[in-house]
Amino acid sequence: MARDTCKGSSYPDRGSNGQLPGLKGETWSTHLSQLGEALFIIESVTSRIRASVFLLSLLLAAGCDRGDHPRQVGRPAPDFTVADGDRTLQLSNYRGKVVILNFWASWCTPCIEEIPSLNQLQRQMPQLVVLGVDLDKNPDAYQRFLARHRVDFTTIRDAQQHSNALYGTFVFPESYVIDRNGQIRRKFISAQDWTSPEILEYLSRL
């Protein structure tokens, strides 16, 4: 055993082939290589953890805006124009009326569940506008849905999915109540019973 006379610490002697006793023939270069691989793995895992934390923070931020009272409430509803074939629809054309802006898709089961109550709401409160925006890219799927489920309210297909992006809506269905002045007053998540006493009373006060 050699001794470091400067620090008073001891360290093992090397053999003639540069190996340390007790290493079973493995050289320092092998250990350094393994150490490098371990550090690379640790760095990769750390990077993935950082990326996961970042994505989680984005999801949590979006989740904070998925309640009944998101940040959009009290702000002007983003205007949009959707063209589908020979039909064009612009949200601001309905200024002066209460609008139920409903984002849906033909493959969305909860969307199907609330169609009857949206139909009934439009019949029961003709003074307001139920405006459905379908996000299907396939026009045939959209037309089959309309025929099968007898959608009686105004609806249009936004294949570019531009309108829902303006509202930060990517999970369907989501609905926005817009007052006569074009302000967002409330947001509803998932399927609703639009003929429930609570909703009818709320809408009648706008």
Secondary structure, DSSP 8 states (H G I E B T S, - for coil): -EE-TTT--EE----TTS--TTSTT--HHHHHHHHHHHHHHHHHHHHHHHHHHHHHHHHHHHHTTSSSS-TTTTSB----EEEETTEEEEGGGGTTS-EEEEEE-TT-HHHHHHHHHHHHHHHH-TTSEEEEEE--S-HHHHHHHHHHHT--SEEEE-TT--HHHHHT--SS-EEEEE-TTSBEEEEEES---TTSHHHHHHHHT-
